[in-house]
Amino acid sequence: MDNTLTGAASPTARRIAKTILNGFDAYFADFQNITLGAKARFEKAHWQGVHVAHRERIDLYKQKVMQVCELVRGVTSKDISDIELWAQAKRAYAQLVSSHSNYEIAETFFNSIFCRIFEHQHIHERHMFVKRSRAPDDKPLRDYSIYISYRIENGVVDLVARILDDFEFSVPWENKKRDVANIVRVIQEQVLPGIDCPLPDVRIDILESVFYRNKGAYLVGRATQGGGCVPIILPLLNNERGGIYVDTVIFKPDDASIIFSFTRSYFMVDAPIPSRFVRFIKSLMPQKEASEIYNSIGFNKHGKTEFYRNVLEHMKQSDDKFIIAPGIKGMVMSVFTLPSYGIVFKIIKDKFDPPKTVTEAIVKSQYRLVSRSDRAGRMADTQEYSNFIFYRNRFSEELLQELKKVAPSKLEIDDKRVVVKHLYTERRMTPLNLYLQSATEEQIYHVMDEYGNAIKQLAAANIFTGDMLLKNFGVTRHGRVVFYDYDEIAPITECHFRKIPEPRNAEEEMADRPWYTVAENDVFPEEFRLFFSGNPSARKAFEEQHRNLYDYRFWQGVKDALLAGQVGDTFPYRRRKRFERQDGAADRTDIDYLFEF
């Protein structure tokens, strides 16, 4: 009997489905093993190892997809380019994962195999999981053991002490009594004012798994009272002398959102069923999209799937048109957006405007570099897509003509669809140059401090932004400044920072070209003043706070510290929020001190 007529999957399709699911389970196990090493790396203060593990885990997905594609080719003598075979394989796979605890991510893995084999063609629900196979499970989490619940039985001090006792490390607490007192003070004065013992309706839930990123560990939870819920996040640091301490308490949803921001590298957290962790975290920050939370805990490929589904859903519920993104047009990228949706879409132009000399291959490699780097809270996460399908009637005529002009090779257009062969998506921000046009003096002062901090924190993460024009930075809804133009970035350790030589005579002083030699990686920080041409208020505010960025010695100091293996601190919260530690010696590295002269 013909299986295509009955809807049943052929034996070949079932073998393909089983091979892909086995590959997914192997990927997930390896992902978890890398993640589980985060605790030991934190306890040993093995910061270089943290970055190595981060890159290994990101690279793991592509490696596994390539391996499984080869296995799929080996389990059958049939032509695996037969598209009907994959329609059957999808049905078989859907049955296999119907009771799988991580069916959503397993479906994304199937999609990755399909797209790899068919080079991102034939994207259709018949062949792959474009839509969710079933509605998300929004049942309460009370039946799940992903968190520990605490009641106030013997006072707040006892409750906080019990929490810290339950999350022991092989390294002792630096001063547990002090930390408990600091946490209790914040809870009593700011989180739950007037709290007293006993309060049976107050409960604190803490996720059992610790979240690790860079040099920090985070206990993530929530305090509930009646129907209300507020985040409770405890950042922990290692003093690198054999002690761990609580650095602050994060309890505002906006501050929690910054910790899980799209501008930061992914957490290492033991999440055997990621969807349950995503729902818990979303309860702390209801406005944050599930796609962004999946990204934040390392499942960025499924985050990409969730985002694509969100776009499709938003398109159904809106009727505005895609337009050219506000701001100065880029020389490398053409950027467009949908006014009702907080995302920009970036397409690499076919030809770059002078004086840009980079190539498309270099631009793509720079974006890959960013995806594998510590973004230090200052670079936007991006998602890369092939053959992204839009409805033609949702494009403004101005945008369509612009794309046809600057990137015709990236487009396939018919009466109904616009298919973009390659694009990046990124959170939409207000370009810094546009923000300054309507900013108050106070806002200018603040945002210029943020701009300088962004440059410095990226430098500490071994990223030299290259082109520091204000238009290449954006301002988030939290007022943070974020860099988003990556075509000229370079590792700080590969740059040569120099002082401009003094002219030897009047002829050199009046020359319109440098009278000194300039190598490819030479950087002259004195020239950074040019980035403020036409905006004296911004320049004044910047120089009051970050004049040292003009000094080549600052940059050389950062480079020397990086080459010596130093890893600086980049906190996902304001330094003023940190607890005082009078009895704790300074834990600062050479790279931290560089930011203070």
Secondary structure, 3 states (H helix, E strand, C coil): CCHHHHCCCCHHHHHHHHHHHHHHHHHHHHHHHHHHCHHHHHHCCCHHHHHHHHHHHHHHHHHHHHHHHHHHHHCCCCCCCCHHHHHHHHHHHHHHCCCCCCHHHHHHHHHHHHHHHCCCCCCCCCCCCCCCCCCCCCCCHHHCCCEEEEECCCCHHHHHHHHHHHCCCCCCECCHHHHHHHHHHHHHHHHCCCCCCCCCCEEEEEECCCEEECCEEEEEEEEEECCEEEEEEEEEEECCCCCEEECCCECCHHHHHHHCCCCCCCCECCCCCHHHHHHHHHHHCCCCCHHHHHHHCCCHHHHHHHHHHHHHHHHHHCCCCEEECCCCCCCCEEEEEECCEEEEEEEECCCCCCCCCCCHHHHHHHHHHHHCCCCCCCECCEEEEEEEEEEHHHECHHHHHHHHHHCHHHEEECCCEEEEEEEEEEECCEEHHHHHHCCCHHHHHHHHHHHHHHHHHHHHCCCECCCCCHHHEEECCCCCEEECCCCCCECHHHCEECCCCCCCCHHHHHCCCCCCCCCCCEECHHHHHHHHCCCHHHHHHHHHHHHHHHCHHHHHHHHHHHHCCCCCCCCCCCHHHCCCCCCCCCCCCHHHHHHHC
